[in-house]
């Protein structure tokens, strides 16, 4: 039996990593739900968010202002990049076969991956977290790193914001309608072209924000996007492609499985998440909260 | 048809004399082309004929390669005997892997099938990485070579040509058999075929196993020429390779993917010899390919032929 200290620490790590996973998988899931494109480049967008955050944080001397600007810049920069990618490239393949769509986003992974090396170099970067988040809190005789708590709070805020947007605004209605029937939505007079661009920008911005939030706790460098992408895929498959709530639940699940898998089977945590995915796919192929194809 | 046979004979003759004029380095490249041509065509039996996008076909190429490596390194029986059995063993092991993976994957179609196959490839990648006693882990298996004279590039080229040629011939027979026509029907409308009383899943699974077996043969051919095998063969970037080759050559023709494989391999050699940014170059090539010539190289003449009538549209999902 593990000590309560270890259990609490791993739970916190699992939940906070789950929140980062949610920021990736929510965008991945939204983009798939509306655009019907599986975005392989989503991990690369996350990496770009982290790299932009590193650059911005390096330019501003005041740590707290720098950190806030890094978060905003990561999200805004990726929204712009996402808008360019959607209107320049993805828009042309909506009616093309699956393999063309997959190859296009795959090509983006290679292009963005090498572009990151050209712009930021091959070395790993990091940013320091602001003083007020660097410490730790004590409760129930246990120690909690503040930044992990901050990540959880940030994830919750984003999740609540997404929920409000999806269920309480006009655009949210459009997005939910588009996941059900795009042609019908277009026939009803909604500008789906603009909607698609907006959804891809939103998904990219979430990935960028996730990257910026992760920058203080991961090594930001080439290769960061790979593990992120694989985890994101596992999450959306478990949660159900197109379901944001499913992405939320599955993110927490995968985050916790990873955190405790490391304790139980060191080195094999990845296999464990894949096993989770295989079980879900066999028992409930559409994912926990996905709708039928 | 007469013209096609003549072209085929000419191509075969060219492939027979080709290596005589090449340096050892380019003979290695030619062997790589042969292996990847078989790999790409085996992949396209699923995509071009059955309409199944396997995004984890590197799994079978890798399983074939690892099997070949393990057979080549064993010391229980004479190397010559082991080598003679190797193509069959590699195909059987890959077919078994395809049977297990396919059992789950063919339950879904479209993008979900692609994701499932991709996930299983990642699972095999992790196994290749972690099962160090068997696979050598991160270091892979090195120092592989065929026995006797076949260790020389030129004899091995002819061995690879024989294997790839036989593989392509069998696959050609498969896609032109009643089974092959059933695959085309499945691509057009699986629902309709199902209503005709055909077991759709069984047909999909059979196609998946055949395709996986020949991808495994291709992996075995390449592993022994390459001399090393690493988990990178099963890495996620590897899953796009056969797709790019098939689309580059054109998925609508049987040998199109083989042409795509040749162009891809030669481009990789030429570009990666000059710059470390080969992925960037390939990404740009893929984007151009998809936007400007989605029917691939073999589609160019079809496009040219009807250019006078109308502009070539992107093939729509409905049209497939």
Boltz contact constraints between the chains, C-beta under 6 A:
constraints:
  - contact:
      token1: [A, 38]
      token2: [B, 111]
      max_distance: 6.0
  - contact:
      token1: [A, 92]
      token2: [B, 291]
      max_distance: 6.0
  - contact:
      token1: [A, 95]
      token2: [B, 316]
      max_distance: 6.0
  - contact:
      token1: [A, 96]
      token2: [B, 314]
      max_distance: 6.0
  - contact:
      token1: [A, 97]
      token2: [B, 317]
      max_distance: 6.0
  - contact:
      token1: [A, 97]
      token2: [B, 320]
      max_distance: 6.0
  - contact:
      token1: [A, 98]
      token2: [B, 53]
      max_distance: 6.0
  - contact:
      token1: [A, 98]
      token2: [B, 111]
      max_distance: 6.0
  - contact:
      token1: [A, 99]
      token2: [B, 53]
      max_distance: 6.0
  - contact:
      token1: [A, 99]
      token2: [B, 243]
      max_distance: 6.0
  - contact:
      token1: [A, 100]
      token2: [B, 290]
      max_distance: 6.0
  - contact:
      token1: [A, 103]
      token2: [B, 243]
      max_distance: 6.0
  - contact:
      token1: [A, 103]
      token2: [B, 286]
      max_distance: 6.0
  - contact:
      token1: [A, 104]
      token2: [B, 290]
      max_distance: 6.0
  - contact:
      token1: [A, 106]
      token2: [B, 240]
      max_distance: 6.0
  - contact:
      token1: [A, 107]
      token2: [B, 283]
      max_distance: 6.0
  - contact:
      token1: [A, 107]
      token2: [B, 286]
      max_distance: 6.0
  - contact:
      token1: [A, 107]
      token2: [B, 287]
      max_distance: 6.0
  - contact:
      token1: [A, 110]
      token2: [B, 279]
      max_distance: 6.0
  - contact:
      token1: [A, 110]
      token2: [B, 282]
      max_distance: 6.0
  - contact:
      token1: [A, 110]
      token2: [B, 283]
      max_distance: 6.0
  - contact:
      token1: [A, 111]
      token2: [B, 280]
      max_distance: 6.0
  - contact:
      token1: [A, 111]
      token2: [B, 283]
      max_distance: 6.0
  - contact:
      token1: [A, 114]
      token2: [B, 277]
      max_distance: 6.0
  - contact:
      token1: [A, 114]
      token2: [B, 279]
      max_distance: 6.0
  - contact:
      token1: [A, 114]
      token2: [B, 280]
      max_distance: 6.0
  - contact:
      token1: [A, 270]
      token2: [B, 126]
      max_distance: 6.0
  - contact:
      token1: [A, 271]
      token2: [B, 126]
      max_distance: 6.0
  - contact:
      token1: [A, 274]
      token2: [B, 123]
      max_distance: 6.0
